[in-house]
Amino acid sequence: MRKPAPARIWTQEVDPRSALKADPSCIGVTNSLDPARVLRCALEQGYTHICQRDGVHFDEELASSEKLLESPDAFMNFPVASILSPSDLSRAADLKHLALDMRFSSSRQKPEVLDRLGKFSESKGLARTLSDDILAVADEMFTNAVFNAPFVDEVTQHNPGVNRASA
């Protein structure tokens, strides 16, 4: 059986007043939409990617959006590279962009991970408020990863049915 040809990816000007649904292969392009309107366009019109021309990294955002539409698995396989270097989807590119890499598998590791992240933030001379925000986001992401994300063993590639209550 022949594999269907991928849909052609294209861009379209976002009209927040439109009631039309966006095509799944379309990247919405706009200028100066506030975050609430961007979210409304995504939710109500079905855009999966919206890039703002007046954004700092418009060309890079557009390239990342194109790559993610072409290869939806790219984000799962190379989450960092798919955003920061979409022309080089590789483990090496992913690692090149990481400043800190910490592995964990239990909620008991949370204090150690947050402590290490806090010390890393301090070592970079980040403002205390930014460091606090980073820790708050990391705390939430840690909890979501441990208690909400499906666990797949790296060796067997199977979910062993981890009991989240004792994690």
C-alpha positions in Angstrom: 0.0 0.0 0.0 1.3 3.4 -0.9 1.9 6.0 1.8 -0.2 9.2 1.2 1.8 12.2 0.3 2.2 14.7 3.1 0.0 17.7 3.0 1.6 20.9 1.7 2.4 23.3 4.5 1.3 26.9 4.0 0.8 30.1 5.9 -2.2 32.2 6.3 -2.9 35.6 7.9 -4.8 35.1 11.1 -8.1 36.9 11.4 -9.3 36.9 15.0 -12.8 37.8 13.9 -13.2 34.9 11.5 -15.4 31.9 12.3 -13.7 29.7 9.7 -11.6 26.7 10.9 -7.9 26.6 10.1 -6.6 23.9 7.9 -4.4 21.4 9.9 -1.5 22.1 7.4 -1.7 25.9 7.9 0.6 28.0 10.0 -1.2 31.1 11.2 0.8 34.3 10.7 -0.1 37.6 12.4 1.3 40.8 14.0 1.0 41.9 17.6 -1.8 39.7 18.8 -2.0 39.7 22.6 -1.7 36.2 24.2 -5.4 36.0 24.9 -6.3 36.5 21.3 -3.6 34.0 20.2 -5.1 31.4 22.5 -8.7 32.2 21.3 -7.6 31.8 17.6 -6.0 28.4 18.5 -9.0 27.2 20.4 -11.8 28.6 18.3 -10.3 28.5 14.8 -8.1 25.4 15.3 -4.7 26.8 14.5 -2.0 24.5 15.9 0.8 26.9 15.1 0.6 30.7 15.2 3.8 32.8 14.5 3.9 36.6 15.0 5.9 38.5 12.4 7.0 41.1 14.9 8.3 38.5 17.3 12.0 38.4 18.0 12.6 35.0 16.3 9.9 34.9 13.6 11.9 33.0 11.0 13.0 30.4 13.6 9.5 30.0 14.9 8.2 29.5 11.3 10.9 26.9 10.6 10.1 25.1 13.8 6.3 25.1 13.0 7.0 23.8 9.5 9.2 21.0 10.9 6.7 20.0 13.5 3.9 19.9 10.9 6.1 17.8 8.5 7.3 15.5 11.3 4.9 15.4 14.2 7.1 12.9 16.1 10.1 15.3 16.0 9.0 17.0 19.2 8.7 13.7 21.1 12.1 12.4 19.8 14.1 15.7 19.9 12.0 18.1 22.0 14.7 20.8 22.3 16.2 20.6 18.8 12.7 20.7 17.2 12.2 24.2 18.6 15.8 25.6 18.7 17.4 24.0 15.7 14.7 22.5 13.5 17.1 22.0 10.6 19.2 19.6 12.8 16.9 17.0 14.4 19.4 14.8 16.3 20.3 13.8 19.8 23.5 15.8 19.5 21.5 18.9 18.6 19.2 18.3 21.5 22.1 17.9 24.0 23.9 21.0 22.6 21.0 23.2 23.7 20.7 21.7 27.2 22.1 23.7 30.1 21.2 21.1 32.8 20.0 17.5 32.4 18.5 15.7 35.5 16.9 12.3 35.4 14.3 11.3 38.0 11.8 8.5 38.5 10.3 9.1 42.0 8.6 11.9 43.9 11.2 11.4 46.6 13.8 12.9 44.3 11.9 16.2 43.9 13.8 18.2 46.7 17.2 17.2 45.3 16.2 18.1 41.7 14.7 21.5 42.8 17.8 22.2 45.0 20.1 21.5 42.1 18.1 23.6 39.7 18.1 26.5 42.2 21.9 26.3 42.6 22.3 26.2 38.8 20.1 29.3 38.5 22.1 31.1 41.1 25.4 30.1 39.4 24.1 31.8 36.2 23.5 35.1 38.1 19.8 35.1 37.3 17.5 37.6 39.1 15.9 36.1 42.2 12.4 36.6 40.8 13.3 34.7 37.6 15.0 31.9 39.6 11.8 31.7 41.7 9.6 31.5 38.6 11.9 28.8 37.1 11.6 26.7 40.4 7.8 27.2 40.5 7.5 25.9 36.9 9.9 23.1 37.5 8.0 22.0 40.7 4.8 21.8 38.7 6.4 20.0 35.7 8.1 17.5 38.1 4.7 16.7 39.7 3.0 16.3 36.3 5.8 14.1 35.0 5.8 11.8 38.0 2.1 11.5 38.6 0.5 12.2 35.2 2.8 11.1 32.5 2.8 7.5 31.3 6.0 5.6 32.3 7.8 3.6 29.7 10.8 1.5 30.7 13.9 2.7 28.7 15.1 -0.9 28.1 11.9 -2.8 27.5 9.8 0.1 26.0 6.8 -1.2 28.1 4.7 0.4 30.8 5.2 -1.9 33.8 2.1 -0.4 35.6 3.9 1.8 38.1 1.8 2.5 41.2 1.7 6.3 41.2 0.6 6.4 44.8 3.9 4.9 46.0 6.1 6.8 43.5 
